[in-house]
Amino acid sequence: MNIEEIKVKLRANEYIYSHHAEIERRAEALTFAQVEEALLNGRILEQYPDTGRGESCLVVGFAEGIPIHAVCGWRGEKVVLITVYIPRPP
């Protein structure tokens, strides 16, 4: 995956949230707009060539000064947000 493909899909509204990503988004009190903003100004931190469910990657971006991580993959021709969260130190 590359970040430009992800951004094109977001701008075209060709993305979906997995059930898990929606649960995590709500738990973190993140809005759809914040997640979208973070992805549109984000960069890929890690590539996952094949996790058993296909290619995915970890994206980091910022929205309103908040760092947001999103794991993105493919579901057909759409980008799927597998999970979203605010990263915290261990």
C-alpha positions as CSV (number, residue, x, y, z in Angstrom):
1,M,0.0,0.0,0.0
2,N,1.1,3.6,-0.4
3,I,-0.2,6.7,1.2
4,E,-1.2,8.4,-2.0
5,E,-3.5,5.5,-2.9
6,I,-5.1,5.8,0.6
7,K,-5.6,9.5,0.2
8,V,-7.2,9.1,-3.3
9,K,-9.6,6.6,-1.9
10,L,-10.5,8.8,1.1
11,R,-11.1,11.8,-1.1
12,A,-13.4,9.7,-3.3
13,N,-15.2,8.4,-0.2
14,E,-14.1,4.9,-1.2
15,Y,-13.3,3.6,2.3
16,I,-15.1,1.8,5.1
17,Y,-14.6,1.2,8.8
18,S,-14.4,-2.3,10.1
19,H,-16.6,-3.1,13.1
20,H,-13.4,-3.1,15.3
21,A,-12.3,0.3,13.9
22,E,-15.7,1.8,14.7
23,I,-15.6,0.5,18.3
24,E,-12.0,1.9,18.8
25,R,-12.9,5.2,17.2
26,R,-15.8,5.7,19.6
27,A,-13.7,4.5,22.6
28,E,-11.1,7.1,21.7
29,A,-13.8,9.8,21.2
30,L,-12.5,10.5,17.7
31,T,-14.8,12.0,15.1
32,F,-14.9,10.7,11.5
33,A,-13.5,14.1,10.5
34,Q,-10.5,13.8,12.8
35,V,-9.7,10.3,11.4
36,E,-10.0,11.5,7.9
37,E,-7.9,14.6,8.5
38,A,-5.1,12.4,10.1
39,L,-5.1,10.0,7.1
40,L,-5.1,12.9,4.6
41,N,-2.0,14.4,6.2
42,G,-0.5,11.1,7.4
43,R,2.4,8.9,6.4
44,I,3.0,5.2,6.5
45,L,5.0,4.0,9.5
46,E,5.0,0.3,8.8
47,Q,4.0,-2.0,5.9
48,Y,2.5,-5.4,6.5
49,P,2.8,-7.3,3.2
50,D,0.4,-10.1,4.3
51,T,-1.0,-10.7,7.7
52,G,-3.2,-13.6,6.5
53,R,-5.9,-11.2,5.4
54,G,-3.9,-9.4,2.8
55,E,-1.8,-6.4,2.6
56,S,-2.1,-3.6,5.2
57,C,-0.1,-0.7,6.7
58,L,0.1,1.5,9.8
59,V,-0.5,5.2,9.1
60,V,0.2,8.0,11.5
61,G,-1.3,11.5,11.1
62,F,-2.5,14.4,13.2
63,A,-5.8,16.1,13.6
64,E,-6.2,19.1,15.9
65,G,-2.8,18.3,17.3
66,I,-3.8,14.8,18.2
67,P,-1.7,11.9,16.9
68,I,-3.8,9.2,15.4
69,H,-2.8,5.7,14.2
70,A,-4.8,3.8,11.7
71,V,-4.2,0.4,10.3
72,C,-5.5,0.3,6.7
73,G,-6.0,-2.6,4.3
74,W,-8.0,-3.4,1.2
75,R,-11.5,-4.7,1.0
76,G,-12.1,-5.2,-2.8
77,E,-11.4,-1.8,-4.4
78,K,-12.0,0.1,-1.1
79,V,-9.6,1.0,1.7
80,V,-10.8,-0.6,5.0
81,L,-9.8,1.0,8.3
82,I,-9.0,-2.0,10.4
83,T,-8.4,-0.1,13.6
84,V,-7.9,3.5,14.7
85,Y,-6.5,4.7,18.0
86,I,-4.5,7.4,19.8
87,P,-1.0,6.0,20.4
88,R,0.2,6.0,24.0
89,P,3.6,5.1,25.6
90,P,3.8,1.6,26.9
